[in-house]
Amino acid sequence: MRTYSLTVLLWSCMFHVIHMMPSHKRTNKHSYSERITGLSENDGKTLHRTKRGWMWNQFFLLEEYTGPDTQYVGKLHTDQDKGDGNLKYILTGDGAGSLFIIDENTGDIHAAKKLDREEKSLYVLRAKAIDRKTGRQVEPESEFIIKIHDINDNEPKFTKDMYTASIPEMSGVGTSVIQVTATDADDANYGNSAKVVYSILQGQPYFSVDPETGIIKTALPDMSRENREQYQVVIQAKDMGGQMGGLSGTTTVNITLTDVNNNPPRFPQSTYQFSSPESAPPGTPLGRIKANDPDVGENAEIEYNISNGDGSDMFDIVTDKDTQEGIITVKKHLDFENKMLYTLRVEATNTHPDPRFLQLGPFKDTAFVKISVEDIDEPPVFSRPWYLIEVDEDAKEGNIIGQVVAQDPDITKNAIKYSVDRHTDLDRIFNIYSGNGSLFISKPLDREETPWHNITVIATEINNPKQSSQIPVFIRILDINDHAPEFAKYYETFVCENAKAGQLIQTVSAVDKDEPPRGHKFFFELVPEFAVHPNFSIVDNKDNTAGIMTRRNGYSRNKMSTYLLPIIIFDNDYPIQSSTGTLTIRVCACDSRGNMQSCSAEALLLPAGLSTGALVAILLCIIILLLVVLFTALKRQRKKEPLIISKDDVRDNIVTYNDEGGGEEDTQAFDIGTLRNPEAREESKMRRDVIPETIFQIRRTAPLWENIDVQDFIHRRLKENDLDPAAPPYDSLATYAYEGNDSIANSLSSLESLTTEGNQDYDYLSDWGPRFKKLADMYGGEDSD
């Protein structure tokens, strides 16, 4: 069977293809050789065309073609094509029908669009030749490649539009800063379109760039951040190896110099001046100083200290961490009169020095600070912080007991006056001479009442009363022996009737309000009148106590129930004080062991055989009987009895006058005129000692002087007494049985008749009516026996 081959011809760039393809690949199935037989000049034979044994299977096409016509790629042809249009060429694969168009009759291939190698650099296509009539392939399908040939149509591009870098200041030449990178989309394997070269457009002479690697390096030595901190470097990347006509791109690199501690602190001035009032308390800030350091961060941290000077113990300096300033403060109290000017030597030192730059010099600086002390008007100052004065309690009024001294600390030395703060001496016991501060007594002292006096003395400047100071003065009152000793307590002493001679019946002790420095020492003895007492004796125990002893056997309550024993108590201080205390000793009945049973004399009247239990029973019976009698009496007292049984029965209230009476001195007489005295007025008073329901309801009547009924008058008076709170109890009866003062009735007595001369005429008695008939008969008639 005869085999045909399909040949693809590239007519447009044959020379270039042949030049680029020195060797040919032989196909396994479809390649064949064309042998061309020529007619030899010698034999005159006809030339024959012979099949070739190779074919093209890779073609090249320029990208970015901008011609007016479509770009011709190549031609497909087979030996089976007779030129009669019976064959049809078909192209399949990448871009067939869209990018690459084939003429199905002639097999010519054209690029329908402009191609970009950066988008796709290689296209794989397959070609077929089909018989139009039968639809069969006349040749097996053949595959070939169209490779887009690159042109320099892309500029280099950096990976970043802007770079940021930093490097320590003072770095050496050639120190790497940063590397920049640019890429080119063109084909790096074809020509120099993608070969990039770096160059620096801006940033010289400080920095340089390696043309091949893009590494930026320092170009100057010892670049100082303090001189310039920020740099902007522009780097260019150019393809075609940097030759003319190449494309380029640029980027910006911002480079910052970081700080190192290469600058020591420096004071802007060598001397500073400050002032402080002498009254400034410790810790008061006086001013600030600052050493300048161009470094930043911890490289600029400074520590201040006072290295020398005459005021290093009076002042201090501390560092403000926020502002790096040194604050001068007061360390101790200042005194203008003592020293008016101080000089300090202040040193500022970096806290984080860099060893690499120590050769530049010491990283510290010094300055002098002068501080002047300002004088102020200070209050007086006492010579002591407090005073203690001791004075005897018998000191006389007006005696000087001590002195306080104060002076003005200022240079002016103003005069001082003294006074006592009366809030601390309300009783005004002490006083002071205002001119010299001498304290004296104004009232008597009593140690036993107040042993200590704490007063306050005030010193004031005369020219400036606002300047004053106070001082406490403690006054101790010293004891003198001005109190006599006395019994420590009241002693209830008894002696048994059956006591024996020499028996101790009581131990007594003494107390003394005084406090002698060597302690108390008391002596006891009987008064001289009883130096030898027949019944008792006293024994001094030499320990501030004494014992009372019996001097005979047996004592009798019947003869003497109580003994009085006067005892003298002495002390041993000067002057010796003594007092006499009387000890009362009762005689009591005791049992055999000396326990007291009874001391009353009435007990002697009881039967001898009566026991104590019997006596208690008798006493209880008596008490119960008394309670019963008392209860009965109270019950009778509470029983309500009307003061007047009958309204008409006034016999207990009216005295019947049957006789003349005893004359003017007779206080038992009753004068009816008194009951009708117009001066009498009734008052309504409520009795407070009567139960409310027992009080009679009083009815208002006419005034007493308008009622001539004596019986009714008496009833009214009784009611008034019942209502009078000052009247006797309600069950008592008020008796109106006296004549009263200034009676308007004349006396009927004849006591004074003897003093008149001659006989008196009593005939007028007959005119007084029947009530006085008896008197008229007695005096008006003739004398009778």
Residue pairs with C-beta under 8 A, 6 or more apart in sequence:
3 32
4 32
4 78
4 79
4 80
4 138
4 139
5 30
5 31
5 32
5 51
5 55
5 78
5 79
5 139
6 30
6 55
6 76
6 77
6 78
6 127
6 129
6 139
6 140
6 142
7 52
7 55
7 56
7 77
7 78
8 55
8 56
8 57
8 59
8 74
8 75
8 76
8 77
8 127
8 142
8 144
9 56
9 74
9 75
9 77
10 17
10 56
10 59
10 73
10 74
10 75
11 72
11 74
11 75
12 71
12 72
12 73
12 74
13 59
13 60
16 60
17 56
17 59
17 60
20 60
21 56
21 58
24 54
25 54
25 57
26 53
26 54
27 54
27 55
27 57
29 140
30 55
30 139
30 140
30 142
31 53
31 54
31 55
32 51
32 52
32 53
33 50
33 51
33 52
33 53
33 54
34 49
34 50
34 51
34 52
34 53
35 48
35 49
35 50
35 51
35 52
36 47
36 48
36 49
36 50
37 45
37 47
37 48
37 49
37 50
38 47
39 45
39 46
39 47
51 79
55 142
56 144
57 142
57 143
57 144
57 145
58 144
58 145
58 147
59 73
59 74
59 144
59 145
59 146
59 147
60 146
60 147
60 148
60 149
61 71
61 73
61 111
61 115
61 146
61 147
61 148
61 149
62 71
62 148
62 149
62 151
63 114
63 115
63 116
63 117
63 148
63 149
63 150
63 151
63 153
64 114
64 115
64 116
64 151
64 153
65 71
65 111
65 114
65 115
66 114
70 101
70 110
70 111
70 112
71 110
71 111
72 108
72 109
72 110
72 111
73 100
73 109
73 110
73 111
73 146
74 108
74 109
75 106
75 107
75 108
75 109
76 89
76 91
76 102
76 107
76 108
76 109
76 127
76 129
77 107
78 87
78 129
78 138
78 139
80 87
80 129
80 138
80 139
81 87
81 107
81 129
85 105
85 132
86 131
86 132
86 133
87 129
87 130
87 131
87 132
87 138
88 104
88 105
88 129
88 130
88 131
88 132
89 102
89 103
89 104
89 105
89 106
89 107
89 127
89 128
89 129
90 102
90 104
90 127
90 128
90 129
90 130
91 97
91 100
91 102
91 109
91 125
91 126
91 127
92 125
92 126
92 128
93 123
93 124
93 125
93 126
93 143
94 120
94 123
94 124
94 125
95 123
95 125
96 102
96 125
98 112
98 113
99 111
99 112
99 113
99 115
99 123
100 109
100 110
100 111
100 112
100 123
100 125
100 146
101 109
101 110
101 112
102 108
102 109
103 109
107 129
115 148
116 148
117 148
117 149
117 150
117 151
117 186
117 187
118 153
118 154
118 185
118 186
120 148
121 147
121 148
121 150
121 187
122 145
122 146
122 147
122 148
123 145
123 146
123 147
123 148
124 143
124 145
125 143
125 144
125 145
125 146
126 141
126 142
126 143
126 144
127 141
127 142
127 143
127 144
128 137
128 139
128 141
128 142
129 137
129 138
129 139
130 136
130 137
130 138
131 137
131 138
149 190
150 186
150 187
150 190
150 191
150 193
151 186
151 193
152 186
152 191
152 192
152 193
152 239
152 240
152 245
152 246
152 247
153 186
154 184
154 185
154 186
154 193
154 239
154 247
155 184
155 239
155 247
155 248
155 249
156 182
156 183
156 184
156 196
156 237
156 238
156 239
156 247
156 248
156 249
157 182
157 183
157 184
157 185
157 237
157 249
158 180
158 181
158 182
158 235
158 237
158 249
158 250
158 251
159 180
159 181
159 182
159 183
160 180
160 251
161 251
161 252
162 251
162 252
162 253
162 254
163 178
163 180
163 251
163 252
163 253
163 254
164 253
164 254
164 256
165 177
165 178
165 216
165 253
165 254
165 255
165 256
166 255
166 256
166 257
166 258
167 175
167 177
167 218
167 255
167 256
167 257
167 258
168 257
168 258
168 259
168 260
169 223
169 224
169 225
169 226
169 257
169 258
169 259
169 260
169 262
170 222
170 223
170 224
170 260
170 262
170 357
171 218
171 223
172 218
172 221
173 217
173 218
173 219
173 220
173 221
174 217
174 218
175 217
175 218
176 215
176 216
176 217
177 207
177 216
177 217
177 218
177 253
177 255
178 215
178 216
178 253
178 255
179 213
179 214
179 215
179 216
180 198
180 209
180 214
180 216
180 235
180 237
180 251
180 253
181 214
182 196
182 198
182 214
182 237
182 249
182 251
183 196
184 193
184 194
184 195
184 196
184 239
184 247
185 194
186 193
186 194
186 239
187 193
187 194
188 194
188 195
192 239
192 240
192 241
192 243
192 246
193 239
193 240
194 239
195 239
195 240
195 241
196 237
196 238
196 239
197 211
197 212
197 237
197 238
197 239
197 241
197 242
198 209
198 210
198 211
198 212
198 213
198 214
198 235
198 236
198 237
199 209
199 211
199 235
199 236
199 238
199 242
200 207
200 208
200 209
200 216
200 233
200 234
200 235
200 236
201 234
201 235
201 236
201 250
202 232
202 233
202 234
203 231
203 232
203 233
203 234
203 253
203 255
204 219
205 219
205 220
206 218
206 219
206 220
206 223
206 231
206 233
207 216
207 217
207 218
207 219
207 231
207 233
207 255
208 216
208 217
208 218
208 219
209 215
209 216
209 217
209 235
210 217
211 242
214 235
214 237
216 233
216 235
216 253
216 255
223 257
224 257
224 262
225 257
225 258
225 259
225 260
226 263
226 294
226 295
228 257
229 256
229 257
230 254
230 255
230 256
230 257
231 254
231 255
231 256
231 257
232 252
232 253
232 254
232 255
233 252
233 253
233 254
233 255
234 250
234 251
234 252
234 253
235 250
235 251
235 252
235 253
236 248
236 249
236 250
237 248
237 249
237 250
237 251
238 246
238 247
238 248
239 246
239 247
239 248
240 246
240 247
259 295
259 296
259 297
259 299
260 295
260 299
260 354
260 356
260 357
261 295
261 299
261 350
261 352
261 353
261 354
261 357
261 363
262 295
262 354
262 357
262 360
263 293
263 294
263 295
263 299
264 293
264 350
264 360
264 361
264 362
264 363
264 364
264 365
265 291
265 292
265 293
265 302
265 348
265 349
265 350
265 363
265 364
265 365
266 291
266 292
266 293
266 365
267 289
267 291
267 292
267 348
267 365
267 366
267 367
268 290
268 291
268 292
269 367
270 367
270 368
271 367
271 368
271 369
271 370
272 287
272 289
272 367
272 368
272 369
272 370
273 369
273 370
273 372
274 286
274 287
274 328
274 369
274 370
274 371
274 372
275 286
275 371
275 372
275 373
275 374
276 284
276 286
276 330
276 334
276 371
276 372
276 373
276 374
277 334
277 373
277 374
277 376
278 333
278 334
278 335
278 336
278 373
278 374
278 375
278 376
278 378
279 334
279 376
279 378
280 286
280 330
280 334
281 330
281 333
282 329
282 330
282 331
282 332
282 333
283 329
283 330
284 329
284 330
285 327
285 328
285 329
286 315
286 328
286 329
286 330
286 371
287 327
287 328
288 320
288 323
288 325
288 326
288 327
288 328
289 304
289 325
289 326
289 328
289 346
289 367
289 369
290 323
290 324
290 325
290 326
291 302
291 304
291 326
291 348
291 365
291 367
293 299
293 300
293 302
293 324
293 350
294 300
298 351
298 352
299 350
299 352
299 354
300 324
300 350
301 321
301 324
301 350
301 351
301 352
302 319
302 324
302 326
302 348
302 349
302 350
302 351
303 319
303 348
303 349
303 350
303 351
304 317
304 318
304 319
304 326
304 346
304 347
304 348
305 317
305 346
305 347
305 349
306 312
306 315
306 316
306 317
306 344
306 345
306 346
306 347
307 345
307 346
307 347
307 366
308 344
308 345
309 342
309 343
309 344
309 345
309 368
309 369
310 342
310 343
311 342
311 343
311 344
311 371
312 344
313 331
313 332
314 330
314 331
314 332
314 334
314 342
315 328
315 329
315 330
315 331
315 342
315 344
315 371
316 328
316 329
316 330
316 331
317 326
317 327
317 328
317 329
317 344
317 346
318 326
318 327
318 329
319 325
319 326
319 327
320 326
320 327
326 346
326 348
328 344
328 369
328 371
334 373
335 373
335 409
336 373
336 374
336 375
336 376
336 411
337 375
337 409
337 410
337 411
339 373
340 372
340 373
340 375
341 370
341 371
341 372
341 373
342 370
342 371
342 372
342 373
343 368
343 369
343 370
343 371
344 368
344 369
344 370
344 371
345 366
345 367
345 368
345 369
346 366
346 367
346 368
346 369
347 364
347 365
347 366
348 364
348 365
348 366
348 367
349 363
349 364
350 363
350 364
353 363
375 410
375 411
377 410
377 461
377 464
377 467
378 408
378 409
378 410
378 467
379 459
379 461
379 467
379 468
379 469
380 406
380 407
380 408
380 409
380 416
380 459
380 460
380 461
380 467
380 468
380 469
381 406
381 407
381 408
381 409
381 469
382 404
382 405
382 406
382 459
382 469
382 471
383 404
383 405
383 406
383 407
384 404
384 471
385 471
386 471
386 472
386 473
386 474
387 402
387 404
387 457
387 471
387 472
387 473
387 474
388 473
388 474
388 476
389 401
389 402
389 439
389 473
389 474
389 475
389 476
390 475
390 476
390 478
391 399
391 401
391 402
391 441
391 445
391 475
391 476
391 477
391 478
392 445
392 477
392 478
392 480
393 445
393 446
393 447
393 477
393 478
393 479
393 480
393 482
394 445
394 480
394 482
395 401
395 441
395 445
396 441
397 441
397 442
397 443
397 444
398 440
398 441
398 442
399 440
399 441
400 438
400 439
400 440
401 430
401 439
401 440
401 441
401 475
402 438
402 439
402 473
402 475
403 436
403 437
403 438
403 439
404 418
404 432
404 437
404 439
404 457
404 459
404 471
404 473
405 437
406 416
406 418
406 437
406 459
406 469
406 471
407 413
407 416
408 414
408 415
408 416
408 461
408 467
414 461
414 462
414 463
414 464
414 467
415 461
415 462
415 463
416 437
416 459
416 460
416 461
416 462
417 434
417 435
417 459
417 460
417 462
418 432
418 433
418 434
418 435
418 436
418 437
418 457
418 458
418 459
418 460
419 432
419 434
419 457
419 458
419 460
420 430
420 431
420 432
420 455
420 456
420 457
420 458
421 455
421 456
421 457
421 458
421 470
422 428
423 456
424 454
424 455
424 456
425 453
425 455
427 443
428 442
428 443
429 441
429 442
429 443
429 445
429 453
430 439
430 440
430 441
430 442
430 453
430 455
430 475
431 439
431 440
431 441
431 442
432 438
432 439
432 440
432 457
433 440
437 457
437 459
439 457
439 473
439 475
445 477
446 477
447 477
447 478
447 479
447 480
448 483
448 513
448 514
450 477
451 476
451 477
452 474
452 475
452 476
452 477
453 474
453 475
453 477
454 472
454 473
454 474
454 475
455 472
455 473
455 475
456 470
456 471
456 472
456 473
457 470
457 471
457 473
458 468
458 469
458 470
459 468
459 469
459 470
459 471
460 467
460 468
461 467
461 468
479 514
479 515
479 516
480 514
481 514
481 516
481 571
481 573
481 574
481 575
481 576
481 577
482 514
482 577
483 512
483 513
483 514
483 577
484 512
484 569
484 571
484 577
484 578
484 579
485 510
485 511
485 512
485 520
485 522
485 569
485 570
485 571
485 577
485 578
485 579
486 510
486 511
486 512
486 569
486 579
486 581
487 508
487 509
487 510
487 511
487 569
487 581
488 508
488 509
488 510
488 511
491 506
491 508
491 583
491 584
492 584
492 586
493 505
493 506
493 548
493 583
493 584
493 585
493 586
494 505
494 585
494 586
494 587
494 588
494 596
494 599
495 505
495 536
495 550
495 555
495 563
495 585
495 586
495 587
495 588
496 555
496 587
496 588
496 589
496 590
496 594
496 596
497 554
497 555
497 556
497 557
497 587
497 588
497 589
497 590
498 554
498 590
499 505
499 550
499 553
499 554
499 555
499 590
500 550
500 553
501 550
501 551
501 552
501 553
502 549
502 550
502 551
503 549
503 550
504 547
504 548
504 549
505 536
505 548
505 549
505 550
505 585
506 547
506 548
506 583
506 585
507 541
507 545
507 546
507 547
507 548
508 524
508 545
508 546
508 547
508 548
508 567
508 583
509 522
509 544
509 545
509 546
510 522
510 524
510 544
510 569
512 520
512 522
512 571
512 577
514 571
514 573
514 577
516 571
516 572
516 573
520 544
520 571
521 544
521 571
521 572
522 544
522 569
522 570
522 571
522 572
523 540
523 569
523 570
523 571
523 572
524 538
524 540
524 546
524 567
524 568
524 569
524 570
525 531
525 538
525 540
525 567
525 568
525 570
526 533
526 537
526 538
526 565
526 566
526 567
526 568
527 566
527 567
527 568
527 580
529 566
530 565
530 566
533 551
533 565
534 551
534 552
535 550
535 551
535 552
535 555
535 563
536 548
536 549
536 550
536 551
536 563
536 565
536 585
537 548
537 549
537 551
538 546
538 547
538 548
538 549
538 565
538 567
539 546
539 547
539 549
540 546
541 547
546 567
548 565
548 583
548 585
555 587
556 587
557 587
557 588
557 589
557 599
557 601
557 604
558 601
558 604
560 587
561 586
561 587
561 599
561 601
562 584
562 585
562 586
562 587
563 584
563 585
563 586
563 587
564 582
564 583
564 584
564 585
565 582
565 583
565 584
565 585
566 580
566 581
566 582
566 583
567 580
567 581
567 582
567 583
568 578
568 579
568 580
569 578
569 579
569 580
569 581
570 576
570 577
570 578
571 577
571 578
586 599
587 599
588 596
588 597
588 598
588 599
589 596
589 597
589 598
589 599
589 603
590 596
590 597
591 597
606 615
637 731
640 694
640 731
641 731
643 718
643 722
643 730
643 731
643 733
644 650
644 653
644 715
644 718
647 715
648 711
650 711
650 714
650 715
652 733
653 714
653 718
653 733
653 735
653 736
654 670
654 710
654 711
654 714
655 668
655 670
655 737
657 669
657 670
660 748
660 749
660 750
661 668
661 669
661 748
661 749
662 668
662 669
662 749
663 747
663 749
663 750
663 751
664 747
664 749
664 751
666 749
667 738
667 739
668 737
668 738
669 738
669 739
670 736
670 737
670 738
670 739
671 739
671 740
671 743
671 745
672 710
672 745
673 743
673 744
673 745
674 739
674 740
674 743
674 745
675 710
675 713
675 714
675 736
676 704
676 705
676 708
676 710
676 713
677 705
677 740
677 744
678 705
680 704
680 705
681 703
681 704
682 703
682 704
682 716
682 720
683 720
684 698
684 723
685 720
685 723
685 724
685 725
686 695
686 723
686 725
687 695
687 722
687 723
687 724
687 725
687 727
687 730
688 725
689 725
689 729
689 730
690 722
690 730
694 730
695 722
695 723
696 719
696 722
696 723
698 719
698 723
701 707
701 716
704 713
704 716
707 713
714 736
717 734
717 736
718 734
721 727
721 728
721 734
722 730
727 734
728 734
739 745
748 775
753 760
762 775
762 776
762 779
762 780
763 776
763 780
765 772
765 775
765 776
765 779
765 780
766 772
766 773
766 776
766 780
768 776
